[in-house]
Amino acid sequence: MTATYTFDVFASLDGYGSYGPPGDWGGYWGKQGPELLQRRHELYSGDQRMVFGATTLREFVAMRAGSSEDSEVRDTWVEVMRRLPATVVSSTLTHPIDWPDVTIAHGDAVDVVTRLKAESDVPLRSHGSLSLNWALLAAGLVDRVQVTIFPVITGRTGTTPVFGGAGDFDLELLDSRVLDGRTQELTYRPTVH
């Protein structure tokens, strides 16, 4: 039995995942609400292992280090995520990393995640880590794509297309929900087209 792998990502309606400069949106594009935050907390409260690429983990560590106690970077679901065991796939990172329970896995991401799926007795989840997850999608290792779509269009300021480096995939809708009356969470099973 192999562990399931979920690629979890935030996006604007037009498919961008970056809400930092040059825009002035702020985290969640300023659209977070209590249902969204509760749902995120639920998603991260169960037993699971996080999988990150080096760039995403560096960004998370830097954002948290530069934040105040009341920052959204320290929302309860993020703190729960931070306490989960994590594997970061990297050829450049070394310890120490300001992340409580992280293992650095050197080597090819497809090989690392293939091994994790075979050995893990808990589900695997990745938040962000776009290029890592594009490679895993292409290799057929992603079981679920969970996209939280925020009600904004960032055509002028969007900088990172969430699926810009991915291949072509057919998606089977497994679950959908509307949070706070405006944000959509869509969960799909991807298959290579």
C-alpha positions in Angstrom: 0.0 0.0 0.0 1.5 3.3 -1.0 0.8 6.6 0.7 -1.3 9.2 -1.1 0.4 12.4 -2.2 -1.5 15.7 -2.3 -0.2 18.8 -4.1 -1.9 21.7 -2.2 -1.6 25.2 -3.6 -3.2 28.6 -3.4 -4.1 30.5 -6.7 -5.8 33.6 -7.9 -8.7 33.0 -10.4 -6.3 33.6 -13.3 -3.9 31.0 -12.0 -1.2 32.9 -10.2 0.3 31.7 -6.9 2.3 34.8 -6.0 0.7 37.7 -4.1 3.9 39.5 -3.1 5.7 42.3 -5.0 5.0 43.9 -7.4 1.4 43.7 -6.0 0.2 44.9 -2.7 -2.3 42.2 -2.0 -0.9 40.7 1.2 -1.3 37.1 2.3 -4.4 35.2 1.0 -4.8 38.2 -1.3 -6.6 39.8 1.7 -9.5 37.4 1.3 -9.1 35.0 4.3 -12.1 34.4 6.5 -12.9 32.2 9.5 -14.1 29.2 7.3 -11.0 29.2 5.3 -8.7 29.4 8.3 -10.7 26.6 10.1 -10.6 24.4 7.0 -6.8 24.9 6.6 -6.4 23.9 10.3 -8.5 20.7 9.7 -6.5 19.8 6.6 -3.2 20.0 8.6 -4.4 18.5 11.9 -4.2 14.8 11.0 -1.1 12.6 10.8 0.8 13.3 7.6 4.3 14.2 6.3 5.0 17.4 4.5 7.2 17.4 1.3 8.9 20.6 0.2 11.3 21.8 -2.4 14.3 23.8 -1.0 13.1 27.2 -2.4 9.7 26.9 -0.7 11.1 25.8 2.6 13.6 28.7 2.5 10.8 31.1 1.8 8.6 29.8 4.6 11.5 30.0 7.1 12.4 33.6 5.9 8.7 34.8 6.1 8.3 33.4 9.6 11.6 34.9 10.8 10.6 38.3 9.5 7.1 38.2 10.9 5.5 39.4 14.1 3.5 37.2 16.4 0.1 38.4 15.0 1.2 37.9 11.3 -0.8 35.6 9.1 2.4 33.7 8.5 1.8 32.4 12.1 -1.9 31.5 11.6 -2.7 28.4 13.6 -2.9 26.1 10.5 0.6 27.3 9.5 1.9 26.5 13.0 0.3 23.1 12.8 1.9 22.5 9.4 5.2 23.6 10.8 5.1 20.9 13.5 4.4 18.1 11.1 7.4 15.9 10.1 8.8 17.2 6.8 11.1 16.1 4.0 12.8 18.7 1.9 14.2 17.6 -1.4 17.4 19.6 -1.9 21.0 19.4 -3.2 21.9 22.6 -1.5 20.3 22.8 2.0 22.2 21.7 5.1 21.3 21.6 8.7 20.4 23.5 10.8 17.1 24.7 9.4 14.6 26.6 11.5 11.9 23.9 11.0 11.2 21.6 13.9 11.2 18.1 12.3 12.8 18.3 8.9 14.8 15.7 7.0 16.9 16.7 4.0 16.7 14.3 1.2 19.3 14.6 -1.5 18.8 13.3 -4.9 16.2 13.3 -7.6 12.7 14.4 -6.4 10.9 11.6 -8.3 13.2 9.0 -6.7 12.8 10.6 -3.2 9.0 10.8 -3.4 8.7 7.3 -4.9 10.5 6.0 -1.9 8.5 8.1 0.5 5.2 6.9 -1.0 6.3 3.3 -0.6 7.6 3.6 2.9 5.3 6.1 4.6 2.4 4.9 6.7 0.9 8.4 6.7 -0.3 10.6 3.7 2.1 13.0 2.1 1.2 16.6 1.4 3.1 19.5 -0.2 2.0 23.1 0.0 3.5 25.2 -2.7 6.8 23.9 -4.1 5.7 24.4 -7.7 8.6 23.1 -9.7 8.9 20.0 -7.4 5.2 19.2 -7.9 5.3 19.8 -11.6 8.0 17.1 -11.8 6.0 14.8 -9.6 2.8 15.4 -11.6 4.7 14.4 -14.8 6.0 11.2 -13.1 2.4 10.3 -12.0 3.2 10.5 -8.3 0.6 13.1 -7.4 -2.7 11.5 -6.3 -4.6 14.7 -5.5 -4.3 18.3 -6.7 -6.0 20.6 -4.2 -6.3 24.2 -5.4 -7.7 26.9 -3.2 -8.9 29.7 -5.6 -9.1 33.1 -4.1 -11.6 35.6 -5.7 -9.0 37.9 -7.3 -7.6 38.4 -10.8 -3.9 39.3 -10.8 -3.3 39.9 -14.5 -1.1 42.9 -13.9 0.7 41.8 -10.7 0.7 38.0 -10.8 4.2 36.6 -11.1 4.1 32.9 -10.6 1.7 30.8 -12.7 0.8 27.8 -10.5 0.7 25.3 -13.3 2.9 27.2 -15.8 5.6 24.5 -15.8 3.3 21.5 -15.6 2.3 19.3 -18.4 -1.2 18.6 -19.7 -3.5 16.7 -17.3 -7.1 15.6 -17.2 -8.7 16.3 -13.8 -11.4 14.3 -12.1 -13.2 16.4 -9.5 -13.3 14.6 -6.2 -14.5 17.4 -3.9 -15.4 21.1 -4.0 -16.4 23.6 -1.4 -17.0 27.3 -1.0 -15.4 28.9 2.0 -16.6 32.2 3.5 -19.0 32.5 0.5 -16.1 33.5 -1.8 -13.1 31.2 -1.9 -13.2 27.8 -3.6 -11.4 24.7 -2.6 -11.2 22.2 -5.5 -9.7 18.7 -5.1 -8.9 16.7 -8.3 -7.4 13.4 -9.3 -4.9 14.2 -12.1 -4.1 11.9 -15.0 -1.6 12.7 -17.8 -3.5 13.8 -20.9 
